[in-house]
Amino acid sequence: MGERRLGAVALALAIATLGFHVRYKVRPERQDVEQASAELATMAQWNGRTAPDVEAPLLGGGGFRLSDVVGKKVVVLNFFATWCGPCRAEIPELLRFAAGAGESVLLVGIDVGETPETVAAFARDRQITYPVAVDGSRAAAEALGVASFPTTVVVGPDGRIVLYETGAITNAEVSLAGPVSAAVRRLSRGETVTKEAYLAALAAEPPPLTGRAKAIADAMPCPCGCSDAVAKCGCQTARKIISKLRDGSFGEKSDADVMRELDREFCVKG
């Protein structure tokens, strides 16, 4: 099974889980449903994209930069914060995963927005053995659209994201083993990318939507006739709308006005 298909399966499972909770939980909280929907939209937006060339200094000296290891290892980036309860809870599982992952896999914990001293004390207390970087400026997290902790991103040997997961890793065999194992097999077959080719692909990759453009794509039903929002639909119509949102100027128009204009322009019935 290819990496993109695995990503699609993971996304489908996440959607099914959300549907189960929405249907069977007694009076689900609206903000919980909205948060879950936003997380699914983010996952859909990132899976299959060329990963940004994130970098951050490592505890103990030196630094991590994705382009230095892409194509050489399967990279697992775990964004966390020391104050985050789910982040603390998942560390034993990440340690177990890292211990058995093998030399083809590099797990890097990336703390966001805290001081090296705080992170170093946290890593010592929890006996973290995998590399830990400190994203004090939040640049790495922002480049990958990380909005909640923990968030785990798996980058395959071709530099593309094969898993974008929000929430604590409670069972690595369920959350990580499939995508990581498939990526390791591709790595062993030589299906890799050079640093130069990765950077060229990254330069050609359109940036993800942010801010108001992302909010509109998350809220607007796709005019193709499916039940998905534009941000989650992968059809040609959705891609054209996303391109328009990325490049357009909204002026004084409301979000509703922008959506109506886009619907008129791209509706397949037209």
Steps between C-alpha positions, in 0.01 A plus 500: 500500500646837395565784740225721355249215528604443860447869567153477347418196714619679814288803413196278433542333838520838669182614325324178601607552860370857496172380352462237771551752778270756343224242449516307825631744759212647697476868404852545360646840580493728196855622557624138514341426163635821349849429632494144365380627160780758490756233585373272222519789254860566603589132458345496153687817405843365598498131409691447175660846497873560490598572860640847578875508569456554873800558725566561870798481741544174690547464872866429569620691193470481125178526312238307308406588144269279298687543171813353662331164559216480248552210261737337748254416777129492568448800727244520780450851641315522832399856593438543872509736798609420854173635647287278275344206686442277193860571392631372831269199486623385158874512575528139628340380176733716290801366691385144435444577133840667460678207669360253250484711186848420368767714341286589198264709715582829671261625768552861605302670774448870432398718793314813395540842658694420817854558626781246459537485880137405549512239225831353620363450852187340358704263280718397795206438731331274244823335382438585135762326286399616151622841372311803626498836322381834636281706266514813711390727215216261404619520136509122451154454650355782291657361182310174557179663617524353850215650702465247784723269699609237457519481121701227328615521137661213307711593198573225247820440303373719215454798731122478499279483807349154547334565837381817673353406836365724776453364849703270722653181362355232729584198284783532250399174330171663406610858438853473362596146404314483168613828342853476643549136391379578147737796484792289625431242227511776239825624649652150479397474135680824423183701436659811643563862416824698499528816703507707182192328355314537830572874516394539138172318568446714806554819300236384250249408771227762550482619860212370715209727572518705816291758681178616339557299181523179701190589703301548178625172351411319825148646501406499131320191362673385183296593189584164341191354667668285767439537873851625584625850562742645245795443736428126521393430142773399258311566177613734224234754598627512858858541382401795280316666787795448735730655239265798470484538879878485521553774245186711540421821681181505707473875545191603697302190407366276774592132509147417384535735201834345406350151516202601286728650234722190498195278478368692201838485327584136561169321547504197269134558414607826337 
